[in-house]
Amino acid sequence: MSQAPLLTRMLVLLVMSATPAEAEVLVADTSRRHVAITTGFTGTDVLLFGAVEGAGDIVVVIRGPAETVVVRRKQRIAGVWANTDSVVFQDAPNFHQLATSRPLEEIADPGTLRQLNIGADNLEFTPAPRDRHRSSLEIEEFRKALVRNKRTDGLYDTKPAPVSIISERLFRTPVHFPANMATGNYTATIYLFRDGAAVQLIEKPIVVQKSGFGAEVYTWAHDRAPLYGAAAIVVAIAAGWLAGVIFRNV
Amino acid sequence: MHIYLPIAEMSVNIFLICGMGGMIGFLSGLFGVGGGFLMTPLLIFIGVPAPVAVGTEANQIVASSVSGVLAHWRRGNVDFKMGAVLVAGGFAGSSLGVFLFKQLQTVGQIDLVIRLCYVVFLGAIGGLMLYESIRAIRRSRAIGARRGKLHQHNWLHGLPLKVRFRRSKLYISAILPFGIGAGVGVLSALMGVGGGFIMIPAMIYLLGMPTSVVVGTSLFQIIFVTANVTFLQAVSTQTVDVVLALLLLAGAVVGAQFGSKYSVQMKGEQLRGLLSLMVLAVCAKLAFDLVARPDDLYSIAPIVGH
């Protein structure tokens, strides 16, 4: 990935900060552009840091790629809990983590946050065409359930990390990427809020990829499924035969 | 020490998985059973998605059956002709099973069906085994136990397409073993088991095969059926995790060796009684999860390929 646009942007920002007329100035970056899910992966922290000119609140949002999700509801049938109803959402981000310098509700009002898609409770999802006829009340019930389940899985803002601001200028916050996160293109967006309004934002891409042996296995399993299946059988037969021979005389 | 499972997409403790493999391997060595019907629920209990547990377990059973069949082959305890008919049925049944699996997964009922199958079959088999072993223990205390007929003749023996199975000393319709193979094949695909716990009683009571060739022949057919399931699941649902399968296997082969050593020191009826209690315990846990109100009535799942 080229560093040029970033450097240009930082230079521009530095030049801007030199001009006293430009008050809202924000610079930020992430410690990593790339998160590799390796065989030993148990989750990792990415550090977001930057500097801000003057007072204000910092809100950091990490958004994962959107995915199509089905939300199912269970009902008791003949004593057994079974899925009976479902709603499909087309564009739910698979990840949405938050870090703020103050509690979110003190920084901006819900309307603003909803407009900017900040905070899991303020996310809007589009129901699939087959579910558009449903009442908004029903859809809302399923939307809340999606957010709740994502929180339980640790993928939506569970405990918003604090952004620590040092001497009203430098800020930093670690964002946790858990082991069960999906691969894809993530974006870290850093917002500067003043008087309840976002005055500036910076976006940084973070790519999450499987890497190493696990990535090979996953790619094979999905792109060359027949070959993978055959290989799985051959490996199993070889391992079983080996075990049988080793323990033959034990 | 943790390892990231590429298909299950979760991070697990490597010692927990090997330990589970070892424990189930020990039990399978001790009781002479495949262990798939205990391993798949255990994998579900630790949080492996049910479809991945089923697909992966099929793969592991291929390996453990290969190592098991070798010993029986050396002793000549495999009826290959009977095995071939069972395999033919098993291929048909397990292909149908994987197709059903995919359909159920699409409509969101696969977890329920897997669990229901387990509750029904573990309950029935566990109950029967417990009843049998209690009766056997009682009878062994009484003097002069009676011995029944080798096998009974009923309408099943009147079916056409009769074939002679030399090693099993049988002259029966091929439709019968084909049907049994197919039925067990469906269950094998849906439940991630070899199906020995159904196949073996069926071979003894329905087909009337001599017990000496039952285990070897069952293992022989399980290799092919689970290999078919592994392949079809890998192609249609991508739920076979080879890393998980190999970890389980590593534990299982070691555990099985210890298990088979201990089994010599215990009585058959007591072993079966113990196994049946364990089977019933797993069944009870699964049944409880089905009827207990879940923490969240809603669940989410990504839809791939839309």
Interface residues (C-beta under 8 A of the other chain):
Chain A: I37 T38 T39 G40 F41 T42 G43 E67 T68 V69 V70 V71 R72 R73 K74 Q75 R76 G79 V80 W81 A82 N83 S86 V88 N94 F142 A145 L146 R148 N149 K150 T152 A179 N180 A182 K210 F213 G214 A215 V217 Y218 A221 H222 A225 P226 Y228 G229 A230 A231 A232 I233 V235 A236 I237 A239 G240 W241 A243 G244 V245 I246 F247 R248 V250
Chain B: H2 I3 Y4 L5 P6 I7 E9 M10 S11 N59 Q60 V62 A63 S64 S65 V66 S67 G68 L70 A71 G108 Q109 L112 L116 I223 A227 T230 F231 L232 Q233 A234 V235 Q238 V240 V242 V243 A245 L246 L249 V253 A256 Q257 L290 V291 A292 R293 P294 D296 L297 Y298 S299 I300 A301 P302 I303 H306
